[in-house]
Amino acid sequence: MLFVTSSNTYIVQKGDSLYSIAKKYGITVDKLKELNNLKSNIINIGQILKIPS
């Protein structure tokens, strides 16, 4: 289930992974991590991620 707050952000939901989010938006996990200054693949429910428009 996707929950988008605006065209450029995404709120992490239960069951999400960086891979599943990246796949939905057609970007790489590395790009998603770079955009959000993430050092690891760990994300938390409710975390807001930047998504390229």
Backbone as a printed PyTorch tensor [residue, N CA C, xyz], in Angstrom:
tensor([[[  0.8390,  -1.1720,   0.0000],
         [  0.0000,   0.0000,   0.0000],
         [  0.8900,   1.2430,   0.0000]],

        [[  0.6170,   2.1520,  -0.9030],
         [  1.3740,   3.3880,  -0.9860],
         [  0.6160,   4.5170,  -0.3240]],

        [[  1.3340,   5.3560,   0.4010],
         [  0.7290,   6.5440,   0.9800],
         [  1.6370,   7.7040,   0.6330]],

        [[  1.1830,   8.5480,  -0.2610],
         [  1.9980,   9.6570,  -0.7230],
         [  1.4670,  10.9510,  -0.1210]],

        [[  2.3490,  11.7050,   0.5150],
         [  1.9340,  12.9590,   1.1470],
         [  1.9420,  14.1030,   0.1480]],

        [[  2.8150,  14.0440,  -0.8170],
         [  2.8620,  15.0240,  -1.9010],
         [  3.5670,  14.3600,  -3.0630]],

        [[  3.8130,  15.0960,  -4.1080],
         [  4.4590,  14.4960,  -5.2660],
         [  5.9250,  14.1540,  -5.0070]],

        [[  6.4910,  14.6700,  -3.9210],
         [  7.9110,  14.4630,  -3.6840],
         [  8.2540,  13.7350,  -2.3890]],

        [[  7.2430,  13.2470,  -1.6480],
         [  7.5430,  12.5360,  -0.4140],
         [  6.7060,  11.2590,  -0.3110]],

        [[  7.1930,  10.3470,   0.5010],
         [  6.5140,   9.0690,   0.7280],
         [  6.6620,   8.7220,   2.2020]],

        [[  5.5670,   8.3100,   2.8290],
         [  5.6150,   7.8790,   4.2330],
         [  5.7160,   6.3550,   4.2610]],

        [[  6.7390,   5.8650,   4.9320],
         [  6.9930,   4.4290,   5.0170],
         [  5.8620,   3.7430,   5.7790]],

        [[  5.3450,   2.6840,   5.1800],
         [  4.2720,   1.8920,   5.7650],
         [  4.8090,   0.5210,   6.1980]],

        [[  4.0590,  -0.1760,   7.0160],
         [  4.4280,  -1.5200,   7.4600],
         [  4.6260,  -2.4100,   6.2380]],

        [[  5.7180,  -3.1310,   6.2110],
         [  5.9970,  -4.0530,   5.1110],
         [  6.8180,  -3.4470,   3.9820]],

        [[  7.0500,  -2.1300,   4.0220],
         [  7.8510,  -1.4860,   2.9840],
         [  9.3310,  -1.8200,   3.1560]],

        [[ 10.0360,  -1.7800,   2.0440],
         [ 11.4920,  -1.8590,   2.0570],
         [ 11.9970,  -0.8190,   1.0750]],

        [[ 13.2590,  -0.4820,   1.1880],
         [ 13.8140,   0.4640,   0.2190],
         [ 13.6540,  -0.0820,  -1.1940]],

        [[ 13.8430,  -1.3990,  -1.3420],
         [ 13.7080,  -2.0090,  -2.6640],
         [ 12.2900,  -1.8490,  -3.2130]],

        [[ 11.2870,  -2.1320,  -2.4030],
         [  9.9020,  -2.0540,  -2.8980],
         [  9.5040,  -0.6220,  -3.2290]],

        [[  9.9690,   0.3320,  -2.4270],
         [  9.6630,   1.7450,  -2.6980],
         [ 10.3720,   2.1950,  -3.9760]],

        [[ 11.6480,   1.8650,  -4.0910],
         [ 12.4210,   2.2420,  -5.2810],
         [ 11.7940,   1.6510,  -6.5430]],

        [[ 11.3770,   0.3930,  -6.4580],
         [ 10.7670,  -0.2760,  -7.6100],
         [  9.4780,   0.4330,  -8.0440]],

        [[  8.6500,   0.8310,  -7.0750],
         [  7.3930,   1.5250,  -7.3830],
         [  7.6300,   2.8340,  -8.1300]],

        [[  8.7370,   3.5050,  -7.7870],
         [  9.0220,   4.8110,  -8.3890],
         [ 10.0080,   4.7370,  -9.5490]],

        [[ 10.4580,   3.5380,  -9.8930],
         [ 11.3460,   3.3670, -11.0360],
         [ 12.7370,   3.9470, -10.8290]],

        [[ 13.2230,   3.8850,  -9.5920],
         [ 14.5720,   4.3530,  -9.2860],
         [ 15.3430,   3.2350,  -8.5970]],

        [[ 16.6280,   3.4470,  -8.4060],
         [ 17.4390,   2.4340,  -7.7260],
         [ 17.4170,   2.6640,  -6.2160]],

        [[ 17.7190,   1.6170,  -5.4850],
         [ 17.8270,   1.7270,  -4.0270],
         [ 18.9390,   2.7220,  -3.6800]],

        [[ 20.0350,   2.6660,  -4.4130],
         [ 21.1450,   3.5890,  -4.1520],
         [ 20.7210,   5.0360,  -4.3310]],

        [[ 19.9340,   5.3240,  -5.3700],
         [ 19.4540,   6.6900,  -5.6060],
         [ 18.5330,   7.1300,  -4.4670]],

        [[ 17.6340,   6.2380,  -4.0270],
         [ 16.7220,   6.5400,  -2.9300],
         [ 17.5120,   6.8350,  -1.6430]],

        [[ 18.5240,   6.0200,  -1.3840],
         [ 19.3650,   6.2360,  -0.2070],
         [ 20.1110,   7.5640,  -0.3120]],

        [[ 20.6310,   7.8730,  -1.4920],
         [ 21.3630,   9.1190,  -1.7030],
         [ 20.4600,  10.3390,  -1.4760]],

        [[ 19.2570,  10.2960,  -2.0270],
         [ 18.3120,  11.4100,  -1.8820],
         [ 17.9560,  11.6750,  -0.4200]],

        [[ 17.9610,  10.6160,   0.3910],
         [ 17.5210,  10.7180,   1.7810],
         [ 18.6590,  10.6290,   2.7960]],

        [[ 19.8900,  10.7020,   2.2960],
         [ 21.0750,  10.6450,   3.1710],
         [ 21.0540,   9.4380,   4.1000]],

        [[ 20.6630,   8.2890,   3.5610],
         [ 20.6050,   7.0590,   4.3560],
         [ 21.9280,   6.3230,   4.2420]],

        [[ 22.4580,   5.8760,   5.3720],
         [ 23.7190,   5.1440,   5.3950],
         [ 23.5030,   3.6330,   5.3350]],

        [[ 22.2770,   3.1950,   5.6920],
         [ 21.9750,   1.7670,   5.6810],
         [ 20.6350,   1.5420,   4.9860]],

        [[ 20.2330,   0.2930,   4.8910],
         [ 18.9590,  -0.0540,   4.2650],
         [ 17.8050,  -0.0720,   5.2640]],

        [[ 18.0490,   0.3730,   6.4830],
         [ 17.0210,   0.3280,   7.5230],
         [ 16.1350,   1.5740,   7.4360]],

        [[ 14.8170,   1.3270,   7.3420],
         [ 13.8300,   2.4100,   7.3630],
         [ 12.7880,   2.0740,   8.4150]],

        [[ 12.0920,   3.0910,   8.8990],
         [ 11.1080,   2.8980,   9.9610],
         [  9.7190,   3.3180,   9.5050]],

        [[  8.7100,   2.6330,  10.0290],
         [  7.3220,   2.9940,   9.7480],
         [  7.1140,   4.4490,  10.1540]],

        [[  6.4910,   5.2110,   9.2780],
         [  6.2280,   6.6160,   9.5430],
         [  7.3220,   7.5520,   9.0740]],

        [[  8.4620,   6.9870,   8.6990],
         [  9.5540,   7.8080,   8.1980],
         [  9.1500,   8.4400,   6.8620]],

        [[  9.5250,   9.6940,   6.6640],
         [  9.1950,  10.3910,   5.4220],
         [ 10.4290,  10.3740,   4.5230]],

        [[ 10.2380,   9.8420,   3.3220],
         [ 11.3360,   9.7620,   2.3590],
         [ 11.0810,  10.7270,   1.2050]],

        [[ 12.1530,  11.3370,   0.7300],
         [ 12.0760,  12.1590,  -0.4730],
         [ 12.0730,  11.2320,  -1.6750]],

        [[ 11.2110,  11.5640,  -2.6380],
         [ 11.0740,  10.7820,  -3.8730],
         [ 11.3150,  11.7390,  -5.0350]],

        [[ 12.0880,  11.3270,  -6.0390],
         [ 12.2740,  12.2340,  -7.1810],
         [ 10.9710,  12.4330,  -7.9330]],

        [[ 10.7420,  13.6550,  -8.4080],
         [  9.4900,  13.9540,  -9.1190],
         [  9.6060,  13.6360, -10.5990]]])
